[in-house]
Amino acid sequence: LLFGCSKNPRSNQFLAEKGYLDLSTWDFEKEGTVSLNGEWKFYWEKDLKPKDFNQSLNPDYIQVPHRWNKHEVNGKQIGANGFATFRLRLKLPKSESVKAFRLAIQNTAYDFWVNDSLLSSTGKFGTTKESMIPKYLPRTFEFYTTEENLTIVMNVSNFHNRFGGIRTPIEFGLSKDIKAARERSIALDLFVFGSLFIIGLYYLAIYPS
C-alpha cells in the first residue's frame, strides 16, 4: 500500500487474554508495530486509577476494539452512556528504547495511564455528562522504558455519542515506527481531501450555474 500501514500478519497471533498480552517474542525492530487487540479487563462505572489496583477487584472482560453498547455486566446490557475503566498488562522483550502509542479517535473522552504515569488526556474524563468534556482527536504519545512489564489503565467516558468504548485499535511500537504510521495516515487524508477537491472543481467547471 502506498500510504497505509503494512501490517505484519504475525500480529494476528498476538491477542490479549483475560487482560494479559505476551509480546515477549515480538521483535519491534524487525516486525514493526502491533495492535493491542483482544480481551481487556473491564470495570463498568468504576473510576479506577493505577493505585487502586492494590486492592482486590472483580473484573469483567471486553473485546478491544469494540463498542461497549449491549455488553452484558451482571446479566444486564449496558447502553452507550456511561464510564468505565479498562486495564491491560503487557509482557515485553528486554530492550532500552523509546516506544509510543497511537490512538485513533475514541468515544469520547479518556485518560491513558502506563504504570503509574498519566501519558495522555483527551477531552475531560468524567462520571457524569456535566463533568466530562468530549473531544474527538487522534493522539500519538511516546515514552522511554527499560521495563519488561507494563500495565495500561484507560478511563473512558461517553455521554455524547451513540456508541461508547474503545472502538479503534491501539497501536504500539517503537517511536520511529509509530511516527511513520502517523505520517502515512496524514498523507492519505491529504490525498483523499485533494482528490475530492479536484473532483468538486471538475463538476463546477462542466456544470456552470
Secondary structure as GFF3:
##gff-version 3
##sequence-region A 1 209
A	DSSP	three_ten_helix	9	13	.	.	.	ID=ss1
A	DSSP	beta_strand	20	22	.	.	.	ID=ss2
A	DSSP	alpha_helix	28	31	.	.	.	ID=ss3
A	DSSP	beta_strand	34	35	.	.	.	ID=ss4
A	DSSP	beta_strand	38	44	.	.	.	ID=ss5
A	DSSP	three_ten_helix	50	54	.	.	.	ID=ss6
A	DSSP	beta_strand	60	64	.	.	.	ID=ss7
A	DSSP	beta_strand	72	73	.	.	.	ID=ss8
A	DSSP	beta_strand	76	77	.	.	.	ID=ss9
A	DSSP	beta_strand	82	91	.	.	.	ID=ss10
A	DSSP	beta_strand	97	103	.	.	.	ID=ss11
A	DSSP	beta_strand	109	114	.	.	.	ID=ss12
A	DSSP	beta_strand	117	122	.	.	.	ID=ss13
A	DSSP	beta_strand	139	145	.	.	.	ID=ss14
A	DSSP	beta_strand	149	158	.	.	.	ID=ss15
A	DSSP	beta_strand	170	174	.	.	.	ID=ss16
A	DSSP	alpha_helix	175	206	.	.	.	ID=ss17
###
